[in-house]
Amino acid sequence: KQARGEILVLLDADTLVAADWLANLIAPLTQGYEAATGNYFPYTRTWVSACLEMEKVDAYFGRASTTLQGCGGIALQRQSLARIGGFPEEVTVGVDWDLNRRLERLGAKRRFVAQACARTRLPATLRAYWRNQIRWRRAHWQAIGRHFSLASASGLLFYGMAALFLAAPIGLLILPSAWPILLLFWGWVLLRRFGLTIEC
């Protein structure tokens, strides 16, 4: 509410940015884009944070995603924020996802800026990763409820796959002949992870 400029910049408090981060981040907003997000890297590199980086590379460089990601910073036009009604007070987790979804529904042009580099705190251990996933999955469910559509419903596929992955061993007790199907499914999941490594 205190900001007065025509361009608003959002950044997590524990993020360190490069000297040219701000200039690179806001550049697309002078070229017709309504919002932009930056490129992020972990403080501590471990195999866990490397996996998260692979997902980032796959999304932004492989699939050309324009999803706004808070840990890389977000710049947006003040008028665009006004168009979607500002920031809802009830959204306390996943603010970036909620912001992106509302802008997307209005057809706002968004862009990922690889040159806007920042370092931030990403999970570096399995324990930290698990805690982060619980927090974000809860927020994701809430966000799907707020913005339900056929597009957002596709996000439920992740949970269906996870349930199948965990429930499959129990199913083998009932139907032992399903081993080949289970092995193929698990193999596909593992190969997908290796595929990300190759793509990155």
N, C-alpha and C positions, 0 to 999 in steps of 0.2 A: 504493500500500500504506500510505502514511502518512496518508491522509485519514481523518477520523473522523466526519464529518457524514453525515446521512441523504440529503443532496442533493449530488451531485458536479457540478462545473462544469469543462468542458474549454475551453481557449482557446489559440490559436496565440500564440507568444511575441511576434510582431511586429504584434499587433493592438491598436488603440486603441479603447476603448469609450466610449460616452456615459455621463453621470453616472447615468442611470436604467436602464442596460443590464441590470445584474444583477437588479434588482427585476422588470423586465419579463420577463426570460428565465425566471426560476424561478416566476413566477406560475402558469403552467399546471400545474405539479407539485403545487400545492395544490388543484387542481380536477379531480383524477382522471387526469391525464396522467402517463405514465411517463418521457417525455423531450421536450425542446423544443430548437429551434435558432433562432438569431437571424438578423437581416437584415444583410447586409454590403455595403460600398461600397469602391471602390478608392482607394488613396492618390492615384494619378495617373490623371486622366481622359484617355484617348486613344480613338481609334476602335476599337482592339483591346479595351481594357477595357470600352468601351461595348457591344461585341458580347457580352461575357461577362455584363454586367448584363442585357442583353435576354434572354438564356437564363434567367437567374435569375427575372426578372419573369414570363416565360412559364411557368416551372415552378411557382412558388409562388403567383402571383396569377392566372395564366391557368388552370392545370390543378390548382390547389389541392394541390400536392405536400406531403408531410410528411417528405420525406427529410432526414435529419440532415446538415448541412453544417458541417464543422469551422471554416471561415474566418469563420463568423458566431457561433461559440461553440455549445457543447452543454451542456445541463443534464439530468441524469438521476437517477432514484431509485437509491440504493445497492442496494436489494433487487433492482431490475431488472437491474443489472449482475451481481449475484451469480447470478441466475437463468440468465444466458447464459454464465457461467463466466469473467467478467472480461475482460481484454485478452490475447489470445494473443501470446506473445513473437515468434512468427514473422511477425506482421503489422507491418511497419515503414512501409509506404506505403499510403494509403487506409484508415487506421484508422477514420475517420468512416463510410466506405461499409460497411466490415465490421461496425461496431457497428450501423448502421442495419439492415443485412440480417438480423443475428441477432435483433434486437428485433422486426423485422417478422415473422419466422417464428414468433415466440411470440405474435403478435397484440397487441403492446404499443402503447398509444395514444401517438402522437407529434404534435407540433404545431409549425408555423412561426410565430414571433412577429415580426411586421413592426415592432413598436415597439422591439424590442431591437436598436438600431443600433450597428454597429461599422465601423471602417475598417481594411482589411487590404491586404496586398500581392497584387495581381492582375497577371498579365502585361500590360504596357503597350506592348510591341513585338511584331512578328511573330516575332522570334528567341526572345524569352522565352516567347511562346505555344507555339512549336514544341517547345522544351525541356520545357515543362510538360506538353504533350500526350503526348510520348514517355513521360515518367515516369508519368503517370496511366493511359495506355492499358496499360502493362505491369502496373500494379497492378490494373487492371480485369480483365485476363485472369486474373490469379492469383485474384482475388476470385470470378470466375465459376466457376473450378475448385473453389474451396472450398465454394461455396454453389450448386452447379448444380441448376437446376430449370427447368421450362418458362418460368417468369417471367423468370429470369435469362438463359435462352437467347435471349429476345427482344432482349437487349442486343447479341447478335451481328449483328443486322440492320444496325447502324451500320457494322460492318466490311465486310459484304457490299456495302453501298451505296458505301462509300469505294473498295473494290476495283473495282467496276463503273465508278465515276467516273474512276478512273485508267487502267483497262484499255480503256475505250471507244475512245480514239483508235487504239490498236493494232488493235482489231477492225475499224475502218474500212478498214484496209489490205487486210483479207481480204474484207470485205463493204461496199463503198462505198455501196450503196443504203441503209445503216442510218443515214445522216446525219439524216433527220427524227426518228428515234427518239432519237438522241443529243441533238439540240437540244431536244427536248421534255423529256428527263431533266434536262439542265443548266438549262433554263428553270425546271423545277419546283424544283430546289435553290435557285436564285437568288431565286425568288419567295417561297420559304419564309423566306429570310433577311429579305426586305423585309416579309414578313408579320409577323415578330417586331417589326420597327420600328414598324409600325402598331399592333400590340397593346400595345406599351409606351408 
